[in-house]
């Protein structure tokens, strides 16, 4: 349902805005990126938030699905910019948008031309996200509040991205737990979980107290999701994650996993971990040794326990929501699916 509607949305946007007439390369790149298979977590949460408080019990209307896809398009926009900043080569198992543009133009993979073109493509995707929400046939006041939520989520994510980049250049011993959790909340939890749930509920007319509870559920799930993503990046293959293995470590990111390992090791091994993290070019031996040090520190077990704590908290709050039984069941089912590795 979501992919078919997204495909139709992109086609209609091209007809309306004549993107392919301006540049087939531009439209082809945008279409290729947004239609790559993904989890679609954000629009699903949006629809759960809406249907959980709506009087409607039938299949979600077309324009409502389009409105839900606004948060997925926001996600794609943010990924494009994030990939440029991180110099990432892969996204969802295929070349990132900046690499794709360079390839099509027969330029070197790392040429800055692709970066600039990808930023432009990302900006257009963001505009399409706003348009998808504005076209929803809903109460104008509720729609304005939902749009405000989308915009605030974008600002929060940009702030989190900025902090994340700056922290990568900060001494590891100066990074605090609050620095990391604040980044996770701003960069991931807000737009990926809290805002989709809130936007759907707002459009459906849910009471403000319920919207606040949904945001709380989303923030806990979002932080847990990011911590689990850190674990997957270090302990799973690139085939499983859809991006390069050890991508966070290669970029010297100060993740919760890294912070906990550094602060749990003995002075000698702590210095070794810091030396590897600070290397600009890390060998395969460096990467596997770093992972061994993480295991030695017990940071991986600590992070898994943190994921469990956060998900348990989210489940507890979700069980007390006033949303209808179907909405609550769908929300808890999605949580169980996303975090199937924990009890």
C-alpha positions in Angstrom: 0.0 0.0 0.0 2.6 2.6 1.1 5.0 1.9 -1.8 2.3 1.9 -4.4 1.0 5.2 -3.1 4.5 6.7 -2.8 5.2 5.7 -6.4 1.9 7.4 -7.5 2.8 10.5 -5.4 6.2 10.8 -7.1 4.7 10.4 -10.6 2.0 13.0 -9.9 4.6 15.4 -8.4 6.6 15.1 -11.6 3.5 15.9 -13.8 2.6 18.9 -11.6 6.1 20.3 -11.2 7.7 19.1 -14.4 10.9 17.9 -12.6 11.9 15.4 -15.3 11.4 18.1 -17.9 13.9 20.2 -16.1 16.3 17.3 -15.7 15.8 13.6 -16.2 18.9 13.0 -14.1 17.4 14.9 -11.1 14.0 13.2 -11.2 15.5 9.8 -11.8 17.8 10.2 -8.8 14.9 11.3 -6.6 12.6 8.5 -7.7 15.4 5.9 -7.3 16.2 6.9 -3.8 12.6 7.3 -2.3 11.4 4.1 -3.9 14.2 1.9 -2.5 12.8 -0.7 -0.1 12.8 0.4 3.6 11.1 -0.3 6.8 8.5 2.5 6.4 8.4 2.8 10.2 7.5 6.5 10.2 4.3 6.5 8.0 3.1 3.3 9.8 3.4 5.1 13.1 1.6 8.1 11.6 -1.3 5.9 10.5 -1.4 4.1 13.9 -1.5 7.5 15.6 -4.4 8.6 13.3 -6.5 5.5 13.3 -6.0 5.0 17.0 -8.0 8.2 17.7 -10.2 8.5 14.6 -13.8 7.5 14.4 -13.0 5.9 11.1 -12.6 2.2 11.1 -12.2 1.5 7.4 -9.1 1.3 5.3 -7.1 4.6 5.5 -8.2 7.1 2.8 -5.8 7.8 -0.1 -5.0 11.4 1.0 -4.4 10.2 4.6 -1.8 7.7 3.3 -0.3 10.6 1.3 -0.1 12.7 4.5 1.6 9.8 6.3 4.2 9.6 3.5 5.2 13.2 4.3 7.2 11.9 7.2 8.8 9.3 5.0 9.8 11.9 2.5 11.2 14.0 5.3 13.3 10.9 6.3 14.6 10.6 2.7 15.5 14.3 2.6 17.5 14.0 5.9 19.2 10.8 4.7 20.5 12.5 1.5 22.0 15.4 3.5 23.4 13.0 6.2 25.0 10.8 3.5 26.8 13.9 2.0 28.0 15.0 5.4 29.2 11.5 6.4 30.7 10.7 2.9 28.6 7.5 2.9 28.9 5.3 -0.2 25.8 3.2 0.3 22.2 3.6 1.3 19.7 0.8 1.4 22.0 -1.5 -0.4 22.7 0.9 -3.4 24.9 3.9 -4.0 24.0 7.1 -2.1 22.4 9.9 -4.1 25.7 11.9 -4.4 27.5 8.8 -5.6 24.6 8.0 -8.0 24.8 11.4 -9.6 28.6 11.2 -10.0 28.2 7.8 -11.6 25.6 9.0 -14.1 27.7 11.9 -15.0 30.8 9.7 -15.3 32.6 11.7 -12.6 34.9 10.2 -9.9 32.9 8.7 -7.0 34.1 11.3 -4.5 33.8 14.3 -6.7 32.1 17.3 -4.9 29.8 17.8 -7.9 27.7 14.9 -6.7 27.5 16.4 -3.2 26.0 19.7 -4.4 23.5 17.9 -6.7 22.4 15.6 -4.0 21.8 18.5 -1.6 19.5 20.1 -4.3 17.7 16.8 -4.8 17.2 16.5 -1.0 15.7 20.0 -0.8 13.1 19.1 -3.5 12.2 15.9 -1.5 11.6 18.1 1.6 9.3 20.4 -0.4 7.4 17.3 -1.6 7.0 16.2 2.0 5.4 19.5 3.0 3.1 19.4 0.0 2.0 15.9 0.7 0.8 16.9 4.2 -0.8 20.1 3.0 -2.9 18.3 0.5 -4.6 16.1 3.1 -8.4 16.6 3.3 -8.5 17.3 7.1 -9.5 20.1 9.4 -7.3 23.1 8.6 -6.4 23.8 12.2 -5.4 20.3 12.9 -3.4 20.2 9.6 -1.6 23.4 10.6 -0.7 21.8 14.0 0.5 18.6 12.2 2.6 20.7 9.8 4.1 22.6 12.8 5.1 19.3 14.3 6.8 18.3 11.0 8.7 21.5 10.8 9.8 21.4 14.5 10.9 17.8 13.9 13.1 19.0 11.0 14.7 21.7 13.1 15.3 19.3 16.0 16.9 16.8 13.6 19.1 19.4 12.0 20.3 20.5 15.5 21.0 16.9 16.4 23.0 16.4 13.2 25.0 19.5 13.9 25.9 18.3 17.4 26.7 14.8 16.1 29.2 16.2 13.6 30.8 18.6 16.1 31.1 15.8 18.7 33.1 13.7 16.3 35.9 16.3 16.6 35.7 16.6 20.4 38.0 14.7 22.7 36.4 11.4 23.7 37.1 12.1 27.4 35.1 15.3 27.1 32.0 13.7 25.8 29.3 13.1 28.4 26.3 10.7 28.5 24.0 13.7 28.2 25.8 14.8 25.0 25.1 11.5 23.4 21.5 11.0 24.6 20.6 14.6 23.6 22.0 13.9 20.1 19.9 10.7 19.9 16.8 12.4 21.0 17.2 15.3 18.5 18.6 13.4 15.6 16.6 10.2 15.7 13.8 9.9 18.3 11.9 13.1 17.5 11.3 12.7 13.8 11.4 8.9 13.5 9.0 8.0 16.4 7.6 10.8 18.5 6.5 13.2 15.7 4.9 10.6 13.3 2.8 9.3 16.2 1.9 12.9 17.3 1.2 14.1 13.7 -1.3 11.3 13.1 -3.0 11.7 16.5 -3.2 15.5 16.0 -4.9 15.1 12.6 -7.4 12.7 14.2 -8.3 15.2 16.9 -6.7 13.4 19.9 -6.6 15.2 23.3 -3.4 17.1 24.0 -2.7 14.8 27.0 -2.7 11.8 24.7 -0.4 13.5 22.2 2.1 14.2 25.0 2.0 10.5 26.0 2.5 9.5 22.4 5.6 11.7 22.2 6.9 10.1 25.4 6.4 6.6 23.9 8.1 7.8 20.7 11.1 9.3 22.5 11.8 6.1 24.4 11.4 4.0 21.3 13.5 6.3 19.2 16.4 6.3 21.6 16.2 2.5 22.0 16.2 2.2 18.2 19.3 4.3 17.8 21.2 2.3 20.5 20.2 -0.9 18.7 21.4 0.6 15.4 24.8 1.3 17.0 25.0 -2.3 18.0 24.0 -3.5 14.5 26.6 -1.3 12.9 29.4 -2.9 14.9 28.1 -6.5 15.1 26.1 -7.1 11.9 27.2 -7.4 8.3 26.6 -4.6 5.7 24.2 -6.9 3.9 22.0 -7.0 7.0 22.1 -3.2 7.6 22.0 -1.9 4.0 25.1 0.3 4.7 28.8 -0.3 5.1 29.9 -2.3 8.1 31.5 -0.3 10.9 30.3 2.9 9.2 29.9 4.8 12.5 33.3 3.7 13.7 34.9 4.7 10.4 33.5 8.2 10.9 34.8 8.2 14.5 31.3 8.8 15.9 30.9 9.1 19.6 28.0 6.6 20.0 26.7 5.4 23.3 28.4 2.1 22.7 31.8 3.8 22.2 31.2 6.1 25.2 30.4 3.2 27.5 33.3 1.1 26.3 35.8 3.9 26.8 34.6 4.6 30.3 34.6 0.9 31.3 38.1 -0.1 30.2 41.3 -0.1 32.1 43.7 2.8 31.4 45.9 0.8 28.9 43.0 -0.6 26.8 41.2 2.7 27.0 44.2 4.4 25.4 44.2 1.8 22.7 40.5 2.3 21.9 41.0 6.0 21.7 43.9 5.7 19.4 42.0 3.5 17.0 38.9 5.8 17.1 41.0 8.9 16.4 42.7 7.4 13.3 41.5 9.0 10.1 42.0 5.8 8.1 41.2 2.6 10.0 42.3 -0.8 8.7 40.2 -3.9 8.9 42.5 -5.0 11.8 41.8 -1.7 13.6 38.0 -2.2 13.2 37.9 -5.8 14.5 40.3 -4.9 17.4 38.0 -2.1 18.3 35.0 -4.4 18.4 37.0 -6.8 20.6 37.7 -4.0 23.0 34.0 -3.1 23.1 33.1 -6.7 24.0 35.9 -6.8 26.6 34.4 -3.7 28.2 31.0 -5.2 28.4 29.5 -2.1 26.7 27.6 -4.2 24.2 25.7 -6.0 27.1 25.1 -2.7 28.8 23.6 -1.2 25.7 21.4 -4.1 25.1 20.1 -3.8 28.7 19.5 -0.1 28.0 17.4 -0.9 24.9 15.3 -3.3 27.1 14.8 -0.6 29.7 13.7 2.0 27.2 11.3 -0.4 25.3 9.8 -1.6 28.6 9.1 2.0 29.6 7.5 2.7 26.2 5.3 -0.4 26.4 4.1 0.6 29.9 3.1 4.1 28.7 1.5 2.8 25.5 -0.6 0.3 27.5 -2.2 3.3 29.4 -3.1 5.3 26.2 -6.8 6.1 25.5 -6.5 5.1 21.9 -8.9 2.4 20.6 -8.1 -1.2 21.0 -7.0 -1.7 17.4 -4.6 1.3 17.5 -3.1 0.1 20.8 -2.7 -3.4 19.5 -1.1 -2.2 16.3 1.3 0.0 18.2 2.4 -2.7 20.6 2.7 -5.2 17.7 5.0 -2.8 15.8 7.1 -2.4 18.9 7.5 -6.1 19.3 8.5 -6.4 15.6 11.1 -3.7 15.8 12.6 -5.0 18.9 12.1 -8.7 18.4 15.6 -9.5 19.7 14.7 -8.5 23.2 12.1 -10.1 25.6 
